[in-house]
Amino acid sequence: MTAQPELSERLAVYSAYAFSTGIVVLSLISMYNDTLVEPDSRALVLDMIFLLIGLFILYGARRLGRRLTFAAQAEQELSELMLRRLEPLVSELASTQVAIRELSDRVDAIGRRVSRLQLLQPPAGAAPQGEGISQGFLIRSMYLSLLTMGALLLLYLRLTPNSIYVILILILLWWYVITDEYGMFGDTAVYLFIILPILLLPAVSLVLLAYSTLQTLYIFLFVTLVLYVVGYYSLVTYYATGRVPFIEKPAPDNRMRNGGHAVPKKLFSPSKEPFLRGVARALRRKMKEFR
């Protein structure tokens, strides 16, 4: 559909057409009378002047109408062009909003479950049960897991080279929660596990980004975060309690006490069996139990 000027503009153009046409018609009639009916040279000159004025007004009205029509068409084409250019962005924003709404619903559901767990939490003086993991650590881990999932989802939707620093922040938070659970801030060795990622992860990521794509960088950051959390938790749990997590159940004397904190031990203690050797020993014991 061809764009048309506004009603007020069209009325102005039509009025100019009617006014100029009237002047031209009246001038022609008057010229006919002054030349054939009652010849009058002075009146004829005046009629010609009015005829020229009417023609000028008619020409101006025609140009004004064409300009208004051209402006309306240009505005319509500009609107259609902007809609075509902005349509992918609008659709992406809509899909992002839907994903965020779904994530918010999941967070609310898990938050309600966590609230019920807090209501069922035993008194502070009660002995811990199960796998020897404190309720406080479970709740903090659940909240941090929700934050990690949300951050990874947003990074997947809006992946940039600056995503490296988001992963570093998540690593710092997990390092603090795990170290605080076992009360090992007094051991200087645990600080190596936060200093090394801060030094190595940006450099490795930049090198990877120079030879690969952002999707490959995202997979690398995701795998690095998962391996770091699982590896650091396993290492600290082993040196603090003497058991290999996910494989061995805690012995009664290794369960966490005093509000969920285990008795802190030194990482890489000479008197302690190396971590990998302890993992191998735990796997051999587990295989014997299955037999």
N, C-alpha and C positions, 0 to 999 in steps of 0.2 A: 504494500500500500504506500502510495506516494505521500510524503509528508506535506502538510499544509500549514500556513501561518495561523496564528491565533485569530479568534473571531473579531476582536477589536481591530487588529491590523487589517484584516480583510475588509471590514466595514469602512475603514479609512481609505483604502485603495478604491473600493467601489464608489465612495462618495466623490473622490477626485475624478474618477472616470465620468461620473454623471455630470459633475459640475463643468468639466472641460468640454464634454460633448454638447452640453446645452449652450455654452458660449460659442462653439464652432457653428452649431446649427443656426442660432440666432444671428450670428455675423453673416452667414451665407444668405439668409433670408433678407437681411437688411441690405446687403450688397446687391441682391437682385432688384430690390425696390429702388435703390439709389442709382442703378445703371439703366434699367429698362422702364420702370414705371414712372418714377419722378427723378430724373438725373440730377445728382448733387455731388459735385467733386469733393467738397469738404467732408460730407457725411460718408462718402466712399472711402476716403483716407482713414477716417475713424473706424469704419467697419473692418478695414484691413488690419488695423492695429489690434482690435479685439479678436480678430481671427487668429493672428499670430500668438496672442496671449493664450487663447484656448488651445492652440496646437502645442505650445510649450507645456502647458499644464497637463495635457493628455500624454505627451511624451514622458514627462516626469512621473506621472502616475503609473505608466507602463514599466518604467525602470524600477520604481519603488516596489511594484508587485513582483517583478522578477527577483529582486534582491531578497525580499522577504521569503519567497519560495525557496531560493537557494540556501538561505540561512537555516530554514526549517529542515531541509533535506540534509544539510551538513550536520546539524545537531542530531538527527536521527541516525545517520551513519556513524557518528562518533559514539553514540550510546550503544549501538550494536557492536562496534569494535571493542569497546570497553567490556561489554558483557562476554564477548568471545574470549578476550584475554583473561578476564577475572574468573571465568567459569571453572577452570581447573583448581585455582586457589580456593574458591568457595567450596567446591566439592571435597577438597582435601581437609579444609577446616571443619566441614560437617562430619567427615569420617573420624577426624581427631577428637571432636567433641563427643561422638558416640563412644569411642574407645575410652575416653576419660570418664564418661558416665558409667560405663560398665566396670571400670577399675574402681570407681568410687563406691559402687554397690558392693563389690567384693570386699573392699576395705571395711565398709560398714558391717557386713556380715561377720568378718573375722574379728572386728572390734567387739561385737556382741559376744562372740565366743570367748574372747580374752576376758571380758568383764565377768562372764560366768566362771572362768577359771580363777579369777581373783577372789570371787566369793567363796570358792571351794578351797582356797589356799589354806594350809594348816597353820597353826600358831607358830610364832617365831621360835619357841623353845622345843617344838616337836622335832623328832628325828626324821631326817629325810628318808624317802622310800624310793623304790624303783631303781633307776639306773644311776642314782647318786647325783642327779642334776638338780640344782635348786630351782624353785618356782620362779624366783626373780630373774634368773638367767633365761628360763624358758620364755617369760613374758617379754624381756628385752630383745631376745633373739627373734620372736615373732614380729614385734614392731619393726625391728631393723630389717627383717626379711620383706615386710610389706614396703618399707621405704626403698629397699633394693629393687624389688620388682617394678615399682612405679618409676624409679629412675631409669631402669633398663628399657621399659616401655617407651618412655619419652625420648630416650636416646635413639631407639629404633625408629621413631617417627621423625625426629629432628636430629639426625646424626651429623656432627661437625667434627673437625680436628680438635676442638676444645673439649670433646667428650672424655679425653684422657684425664682431665682434672676432676671430673665427676667420679670416675672410677677410683681415683686416688682418695677422694673424700670418703667413699664407701669403704675402701680398705682401711683407712684411718679409724672409722667408726667401728668396724668389726675387730680391729686390733685392740682398741680400747675396751670393748665389751668383754672379749675373751680374756685379756690380761687382767681386767678388774675382777672377773669371776674367780680366778685362781690367786688373786692378790700377789702378783709377781712383778709389781712395778719396782721393787727393790733390786731386781736382777738386771744388770746392764745388758745382758745378752738379748733380752726381749726387744730392746730398742733397735737392734740390727734388723728386725723383721719389719719395721716401719721405715727405717732410713733407706734400706736397699730398694724397696718399690718406688720410693719418691725419686731416687737417683736413676734407676734403670728403666722404669716403665715409660717415662716421656721420651727418652732417647730411642728405645726399641720401637716405640709406636711411630715416631717420626721417620725412622728408617723404613719401617713397614709401609707407612703411608706413601713414601716416595716411590716405592716399587709395586704398590698394590692399590686397591680401591678402599672406599670408606666401609663397605660391607665386610671386607676381610679384616679391617681394623676393629669393627664391632665384634666379630667372632673372637678375635684375639683378646680383646678386653674382657669379654664375657668369660671365656675359658680361664683367663688369668685370675679374675675375681673369684671364681668358683674354686679353682685349685688353691688359691691363697687361703681362703676361709677354711676349707676342709683340711688343708695341710697344717696351717698354724694351730687350729683347734686340736688336731690330733697330736701334734708335737707337744704343745703345752699340757694337754691332758695326760700324756704319757709321762712327762717328767714331773708333773705335780702329784699324780695319783698312782703311778706305776702300772697303769693298764693301757691297752691300746683301744681307743674308742672305736665303736662300730663293730668290734670283733669280740672283745672281752667284756664281761660284766664286772662291775667293781666289787672288790672284796669288802667285807664288813668294815675293816679298819681303814679302807681307802675311801669310804663315802665322805662327802663334803659335810663339814660341820661349821658351827659359828655363823649361822645365817647363809649357808651355801658356799662358803669359801673353803677350799682345801688348804692344807698346810703347805705353804709355798716351798718349793725346792729350786735348786739352781739348774738352769738349762746347761746342757753339755757338761754335767758334773762327771769327773773322772771315775767316781764310784758307781755311776749309773750306767746300765747297759745301753749301747747306742740304739737310737730309735729304730733304724731299719732292722737291726738284729732282733729287737723286741717285737717288731711286726712279724718277722719270720717265725719267731718262737710262738707267737699267739696263733698264727695260721696253722702251724703244725699241731698245736694243742687242739684247735678247732676240728681239724681233720680227724684226729684220733677220737674225738667225741662222736663224730658222725659214724665212724667205724664201729 
